[in-house]
């Protein structure tokens, strides 16, 4: 037999290695734009570092403290984030309106589908009304709000260590919450539901998603591979295979283009938005409202311009409608973090301009009239 044929035959049935290096694609672009702090080269470097982490050469993400509360039986270690600080990006991104050079450049690139941006935004606003999550943790539930907070904190670390898109993280939380809204589960399966939700979201959003074995490994091998696959089927069946949930990050990208602010300011808005993922109090709030509230609070914290007519147009909200939500967001930033501080640690890095160190407002309602 020819040597080449033999070599090809030898590959048949060979299991794909879960720790093989992944060639990272160019930054994803959408009709609503893209906002990011990490270059493709940096993403590739981080992906390689995560491979080394799995082989034990550097710290890897630990099994979260939820293991103790849920009695899964795996001894947790202190959480250590393996994503290290990178050089800050100082260039300012000019998000002009639709008559800007950026918009004209995007409109000439068919990959942006800029001509459909307005229709996509309208569709997402209509869709979010139909797909809102209702509060599902009640007295007598086997899981608590604190358990959910710990789990989301761990999922944020996974998103960092897998170098996944931000949309993947937001979609993960949406899938998990919608499933838990419809199904009551025992606490020992809560982490498995979270990990499986991220597996599904990765398949939906990523070009090269992590493998099942990757998630099993990062769960401390507390679950079997077949278990995760069975839960994947059950989650998708329960959600009727409809997981195209609008998320706050998508609305935020559109508002960022309309706000004409630099990357550091956008990053602060992202920090506020991402912090809401852990907060059970924001379940049931429309993603577009969270994005608008985060943008408004950012403008106030950075002492920037008014809530312009352009922002009112794209958000569909007036200042008087935003103020109560902005107050909740500001209170969230002022609250003590405890051990669930993955988002704060992430946005304290140089790559994210250390925006988590920017103090929140003393009171949102004070001087609110100056931007009405």
N, C-alpha and C positions, 0 to 999 in steps of 0.2 A: 504494500500500500504506500502511496506517495506520502512523504513526510508531512506535507502541508495538510493533506486530508486527515492524517493521523492526529495532527495537532488540533484541527477543527473538531474532530470526533471526540477528542479528550475534553473539550469544553462542554459537551452536551451533558446536561444534568448537574453541572458544577454550580454550587451555591454561590451567589454573589456575596462578596465580603462586605460586611456592614461597616467596616472601618476604612474602606478604600477612599482615596482622596476624591473630592468632588470638584469638578471644574465649574466655577461659579460663572453664571451668565452676566451679561451687562445688566445694570440696574433696570428694574422693571419700569416701564412707562405705561401710563394709562391715559384715558381721555380727560381725566380730571387732574392730571399732572403728577409729579413725583417730588417728594421732599425727603432728603436723606443726609446723614452726616458722615457716612462711611463710603470710601471709594471702592471700586471693584478690586483693585490691588489689595486693599486692606482686608476686604471680605475674604479673598483667597487666602491671605496669610492667617486670618482667624480660623478659617475652615481647617487648614492644616494643623493649627494648634489644637483644635478640638480632637482631631484624630490622635495626636500624641497624648492628649488627656485620657482618652479611652485606653490607651496602652500603658497608662500609669506613669508617664514621664512628667506630666504636670498635673496640677489639681483638676479634678473633674467635679461637676455639680453633684452635690450629695442628695441623698434621700431626704425630703423635707421633714420638718418637725411634725407634720400631720400624721406620720407613722405612729408616733407615740399616742396621740389622741384617738386615732382610729384603730389602734391595737392590731396593726398588720403584722407586727412581729419582726420588723427590721430596725436595728439600732441606728438612729440617725447620727450624722456627724455635722459639725457646724458648717453652714452654707458658705461656700467660697466661690466667688464668681471668677471664672477663668478668663473672661474678656478683659483685657488690660486697657489702660488709657492710651489713646493714640494722639497724634499731633492735632491741635485744634485747627479747624478750618476757618480762616479769617475772611474769605471772600464773601461779599454780600450778594445774595440772590435777589435780582430785581423782579418782583412779581407785579408787573404792570397789568393794566386791564387789557381788554381784548383788542385794543388798537396798538399794543406794544410790539416791539421787535420780537420778544419771546413768543407771543401769541402767533405772530405772522410766521415765525420759523416752525412752530408746532403745526400750524395749519398746512404747511407744505410737506410735512412728514405724515404719511398715511398711517403710521404706527400709533400716532397720538389720537387719531380719530377726533380731532378738535371740533369738527363740524357737528358732532353728535353730543358734545359735552352738556349742552343745556337739556337735551332730551334725557340723557343718562341721569342727570341730577334730579329732574322731575320724576323720573321713574323710581329712583331710590327713595325719594320722599314719600311717594305713594306706597312703595313696598314696605317701608319701615312701619307705617301705620298698621299694616296687616300682620306684621311679624314681631310685634312687641312681646317681650317676656313679662310674665306676671310673677309677683313674689311667690316663692314656692317653699320657703323654709318657715314652718309653723310650729307651734307648741306641740311636742310629741314627735317631731321629726327626728330621725336617727342621725341627721347631720345638722351642724350649726353654722351660723354666719362666720364664726371664727375659723371653722374647718375650711370653709370656702375661701376665706382670705388667705390662709396658709397655702392652699392648693394653687391659687392664682399666682401667688408670690413665687412658687416653684416653677410654674409654667413660664413666667417671665424670664427666669434663669435659663430654662430650656431654649426659649426663643433666642436668647443671646448666644448660647453655646452652640446651637445648630446654625447660627447666622441666618435665621429665617426672616422673611419679610414681616413688616409690622402688621400688615393686613392678616397674616397667618395667625398672629397672636390674638388680634381682636376677634377673628372668626372662631378661633378655638373656644374663647370664653362664651361666645354666642351659642355655639353648638352645645357646649356643656350645660349652659343655663336652660336652653330650650328642652334638652333631654330631661334634666332634673325636674323641670316644671311638669312634665308628663309622667315621669316614672319615679317611684319611691325606691331608694336603694339603701343597702346597709352601708355603714360608714367604712367598713373594710374594703369596699369597692370604689370609694370616692376617687382615690388617686388613679385607679385604672380608668375610670370614666374620663378624668382630665387628660391623661396621656393619650387615650384613644381618640378623644376629640381633637387633640393636636395632630395626631396621625391623619385623621380625615381632612382637617383644614390644610395640612401640608400637601396632601394629594390634590386639593382643590386649587391652591394658590401657587405652590412652588413648581419650578421646572424640574428640580431634582430633589424630591422630598427625602427625609430620613427614613430608614427602614424600620420594620417592626422590631427587629433585634436591638436597634439603637435605643428605642423606648424601653424595652424590657430591661436592658442593661442599666439605664438611668433610673429605673424604678427599683434598683437594687436586687433584680431578679426575684422580686416578691410575687410575680405573676408568671404564668406560662404563656408561650407564644399563641397557643390555640385559644386561650382565654381572651386575649386581646382581639383576635380575629372574630371571635363570637360576639364580643361586645361591640365591635365595629359594625357588624351586621345588624345588631339590635338597635344601635343608635340610629343608623341610617333608615331602618324600617320604621322606627318610632317617629322620625322626622319626615317620613314619606319621601326621602331622598331629596328634599328641597332644603338646601343649606346655603342658598344664595342670599344671606342676610346682609343688609346694608350695615356698615360699621362707622363709628365716629371718625376714624382715620380718613375714610374716603371723603366725607364732607369737609374735613379739615383741610385737605389738599386744595379743594376748590376755594375755600375761604382764604387760604394763604396766598393764592394767586391774586385775589381781589384786594388784599390788605396792603400790598406794596410794602412789605416788611422784610428785614434781612433774615439770614438763616438762624442766627442766635435767637431772635425773637420767636421765629417759628418753632425752634426746638423747645422753648419754654412752653409754648402752647401744646406741643406733643407730650411734654412731661405731665402737664395738668390732665390732659385727655387720658393718658395711659394709667395715671394714678387711679382713675375712676373704675378701672377694671376690677380692682380688688374690693371695691366698696359695694356692699350689698344694697345700700340705700339708693344707688343709682339704677337698680333694676327697674324696668318699666319706664325709664326716661328715654325719649327718642334720641338716637345717636346724633341726629342733626342738631338737636338742642344742646347736647353735651359739647359738640364741636363749637357751636356759637358761644356758649358760656365760657369755654376755655379761651377762645379768641378774645372775647370781651375782657375777661380777667387779665389776660396777658397785656392787653393795651393799657389797662389801668396800672398794672404792676410796673410796666416799663415807662409809664408816663408819656405815652405816644399820642397820636392824633385822635380825632373823634371817631365815634361809631358811624361811619360814613353811609351815604345812601347806597353805595355799591355793596357794602357789607349787609345792609338791611335787605337789599334785593336778593342776594345769594343765600342769606340765612333765613329770610322770611320772618325776622324777629325784630321788634323794637327794643330799646334799652329797658323800658319798664317791664317788658316780658322776661328779659334776661336776668334782671337784678336778683330775684329770689334764687335762681339756680347758681348764679355767680357767687352769691353768699354761701351756699352749701359747698361749692368748690373751694372757696377761700378758707372755710372752716376745716375742710379736709386737709388742706396744706398746713394748717396750724396745729392739727391734732398730733399727739405723739405717735411715733411709728411702731415702737416695740421691736419685735424681731422680724416683722415682715417689711423689709426695707429694700427689696430688690430693685424697685423702680427708682427710689431715691439714690441708691448706690450707682445705678446705671447712669443717671443724669448728673452725677457729681464728677464724672470723668471729663477730662479735657476735651475729648472728642465731641462732647455734648455741651461744651462751654460752661460746665458746672452750673447749669441753670437751676438745679435743685437747691442751690445755696441762696438764691434770690428770695428775700423775705416776702411773705404774703402781705396783703393789705391789713391794716388795723381794723378797718370796717369798710365793707364794700359800699354801703349806702352813703358814707361820708363823701361829700364833693361829687356825688354821682351826677348831679345836675349839670356839671360842666361839660359833659359829653352827650347830653340829651339832644 
